[in-house]
Amino acid sequence: MLCSLLGVASTSHKSTVLKHKSMNTLLKIDSIMFYVSDLEESAKFYRNILGLRQNWCDQEQGMVGFSFRESDSEIVIHGDPNLPNPSFSFLVRNVEKFCDEYQKKGYRIVKDPFGVRCGKYAVLADPDGNELPIIDLTKFGNKPRYSNSP
């Protein structure tokens, strides 16, 4: 009964979600971020021991981004103890448009959109109060950028 209420077929191991009418959807897990005490040593660990690809390094922000061999989702390590640890974000096409539509549907925005390295970031609340961080790549033309070059 629950699956039919949610618009999900439950006849096989792979559920099929029915098309959502909104243009705004969560596209994927964009990144998971971890605080590290030594950025250089930790970068070696993530690269050499865990086998992740180092895609970018932002010395000004004190962050290094890695991707998986079979995905472009990232692990980002950083040296800022004031950021939540760990943290994650979901990728959307446009944070501001997503938030506008989300609010129009009666849902709460916990943190309004603000600028970050790659575009915009905001935090939404689901009906139970769970926080859903979203991010976009609007400063990068909606494509991942794996270098510090413009």
C-alpha positions as CSV (number, residue, x, y, z in Angstrom):
1,M,0.0,0.0,0.0
2,L,2.8,2.5,0.9
3,C,4.6,2.0,-2.4
4,S,1.4,2.6,-4.4
5,L,0.7,5.8,-2.4
6,L,4.2,7.0,-3.2
7,G,3.9,6.3,-6.9
8,V,6.5,3.6,-6.8
9,A,6.2,0.2,-8.5
10,S,7.0,-2.6,-6.0
11,T,6.8,-5.6,-8.3
12,S,10.6,-6.0,-8.8
13,H,13.8,-5.5,-6.9
14,K,14.4,-2.2,-8.8
15,S,11.6,0.2,-8.0
16,T,10.5,2.6,-10.6
17,V,9.7,6.1,-9.5
18,L,6.9,7.8,-11.5
19,K,7.8,11.1,-13.2
20,H,7.6,14.1,-10.9
21,K,5.8,17.1,-12.4
22,S,8.3,19.6,-11.0
23,M,11.4,20.7,-12.8
24,N,13.2,20.9,-9.5
25,T,14.5,17.6,-8.2
26,L,17.5,16.4,-6.3
27,L,19.9,15.2,-8.9
28,K,22.5,13.2,-6.8
29,I,24.6,13.3,-3.7
30,D,27.0,16.1,-4.7
31,S,29.5,15.8,-1.9
32,I,30.4,14.6,1.6
33,M,32.8,16.9,3.5
34,F,35.1,16.0,6.3
35,Y,37.2,18.2,8.6
36,V,40.9,17.1,8.7
37,S,43.7,18.4,10.9
38,D,46.4,18.2,8.3
39,L,45.2,18.9,4.7
40,E,48.4,17.7,3.0
41,E,48.7,14.4,4.8
42,S,45.0,13.7,4.6
43,A,45.1,14.4,0.8
44,K,47.8,11.8,0.5
45,F,45.6,9.3,2.5
46,Y,42.5,9.9,0.4
47,R,44.5,9.6,-2.9
48,N,46.9,6.8,-2.1
49,I,45.2,4.7,0.4
50,L,41.5,5.1,-0.5
51,G,42.2,5.3,-4.3
52,L,40.2,8.5,-4.9
53,R,41.0,10.9,-7.8
54,Q,42.1,14.3,-6.6
55,N,40.1,16.7,-8.8
56,W,40.8,20.1,-7.4
57,C,42.5,22.0,-4.6
58,D,41.5,25.4,-3.3
59,Q,44.3,26.8,-1.1
60,E,42.4,30.0,-0.4
61,Q,39.5,28.0,1.1
62,G,41.7,25.2,2.5
63,M,39.8,22.5,0.6
64,V,40.6,19.5,-1.6
65,G,38.1,17.6,-3.7
66,F,38.2,14.0,-4.7
67,S,35.9,11.8,-6.8
68,F,35.2,8.1,-6.9
69,R,36.3,5.9,-9.7
70,E,32.7,5.1,-10.7
71,S,31.0,8.4,-9.9
72,D,31.5,12.1,-10.0
73,S,30.1,12.6,-6.4
74,E,32.9,14.1,-4.3
75,I,34.6,13.7,-1.0
76,V,35.8,17.2,0.1
77,I,38.3,17.5,2.9
78,H,38.8,20.9,4.6
79,G,40.7,22.5,7.5
80,D,37.9,24.6,8.9
81,P,36.8,23.3,12.3
82,N,33.8,25.7,12.3
83,L,32.1,23.8,9.4
84,P,29.8,20.9,10.3
85,N,31.6,17.6,10.3
86,P,30.7,15.5,8.5
87,S,28.4,17.3,6.1
88,F,26.8,16.5,2.8
89,S,24.9,18.2,0.0
90,F,22.5,17.3,-2.8
91,L,23.0,18.7,-6.2
92,V,20.2,20.7,-7.9
93,R,20.2,22.7,-11.1
94,N,19.4,26.0,-9.5
95,V,19.3,26.6,-5.7
96,E,17.3,29.8,-5.9
97,K,14.6,28.4,-8.2
98,F,14.5,25.2,-6.2
99,C,13.9,27.2,-3.0
100,D,11.3,29.5,-4.6
101,E,9.3,26.4,-5.7
102,Y,9.8,24.6,-2.4
103,Q,8.5,27.6,-0.4
104,K,5.5,28.0,-2.7
105,K,4.6,24.4,-1.9
106,G,4.5,25.3,1.8
107,Y,7.8,23.9,2.9
108,R,10.4,25.6,5.1
109,I,13.8,26.9,4.1
110,V,16.3,26.6,7.1
111,K,19.1,28.7,5.5
112,D,18.4,31.0,2.6
113,P,20.5,30.6,-0.6
114,F,24.0,32.1,-0.3
115,G,27.1,32.1,-2.5
116,V,29.7,29.4,-2.4
117,R,32.7,28.5,-4.5
118,C,30.7,26.8,-7.2
119,G,27.4,28.6,-7.1
120,K,24.7,28.7,-4.4
121,Y,23.9,26.7,-1.3
122,A,20.8,26.5,0.9
123,V,19.3,24.2,3.6
124,L,15.8,23.0,3.4
125,A,13.7,21.1,6.0
126,D,11.6,18.1,5.2
127,P,8.2,17.7,6.9
128,D,9.9,16.1,9.9
129,G,12.5,18.8,10.3
130,N,15.4,16.8,8.7
131,E,17.8,19.2,7.1
132,L,18.4,18.8,3.4
133,P,21.5,20.8,2.2
134,I,21.4,21.7,-1.5
135,I,24.0,23.1,-3.8
136,D,24.3,24.1,-7.5
137,L,27.1,24.6,-10.0
138,T,25.8,27.9,-11.5
139,K,29.2,29.6,-11.2
140,F,30.7,26.7,-13.2
141,G,28.1,26.6,-16.0
142,N,26.3,23.7,-14.2
143,K,29.3,21.4,-14.8
144,P,31.9,20.2,-12.3
145,R,35.1,22.1,-12.5
146,Y,38.1,20.0,-11.5
147,S,40.8,22.7,-11.4
148,N,41.4,26.1,-9.9
149,S,41.4,27.8,-13.4
150,P,38.5,30.0,-14.3
